């Protein structure tokens, strides 16, 4: 009955005996003990709630899918699937499913049959239960806490989904499918892994015994359509005046650091800022996971690589950065600076690669400077603190602070210029900030963007490069 995708040597599995239907549960009222006069409480007859029915239906469908998945593995010619079209494969799965359900005398409606075929297709070719979430454009992050608990982030808010794995073995099989595709492995001896999916999404997993209550998985989805400056202005991430200032800063080759916490939109901001770079410049990007999508013509992309199973073959961001300096870049963009590569990044900013950009984890502009100092200290470079700060103040011109607020919204909360040194302290001045005013009854942040009234230290540089910004953009805006 099956087509060329069926194994020729496979024999159909013996039909399992039908399960007896579950007996109806009846409420039983216990008889009163003799001599006891206290009246027994009246108990209502037990009823099956819609939630219980749905749970039992899902359990039954899960068992059917598990059995049917084994049948598919026994019958499908996996080597032929590589050249099969999606339509042919879905038809084949549907045919095998129909025969299986007929042999077991299982009756399903059309919608359940279609859902079953779709889920089995995802199991065979994709990532099983995660496939639906990966296709959902509204989902930014997928967070798995064991097989029965999967959260997603939508619009900055976490929410629990009804998607589950059958058990821990099912989850481990999907994890192994992901990591084996990129030549990695994860097991008890190597219980954590960092990898990248085919579409560029970041994947991280930790398995038992390190993960106590089941394997932990986090997927930061890769957006095919990156947000531009106009999109961020429209979404309220910052204002048109701030966008005009940032355009002048990028075009006049100021060295910029985007700082912020996890999930605050640092990479999105960095990608949007890169759109202001002139198309004639040579740009080299260095990332742990390639996420930046630059639209310029002359772009060289590099991606660091972790060590292999034997602990060899590592290519660190610092290795990439050292080689990038020998490749005649006009600008260097580092996806994230988190270690000893900070030394080479600051050197590049100080030695003719003006206009370079990177991101760091920090809660404010001042914290960002402190983090740069700490990374230099952790790199083992013995330098006086004043020399370190002098190096930072001469290399970095601008710190853009991105934050995710408590209502899940992402805002550019501060744009701060580094103006030099005052004694042994790095002097800074804030040009724009997000001023919070209050909170609505439904916990939405009330606030507005405003200039601080301080004129940019680089206003003359902007004018010399043809970006003569009007003085009005530096005027504070009163709260409405």
Order of alpha helices (4+ residues) and beta strands (2+ residues): alpha-alpha-alpha-alpha-alpha-beta-beta-beta-alpha-beta-beta-beta-alpha-alpha-beta-alpha-beta-beta-alpha-beta-alpha-beta-alpha-alpha-beta-beta-beta-beta-alpha
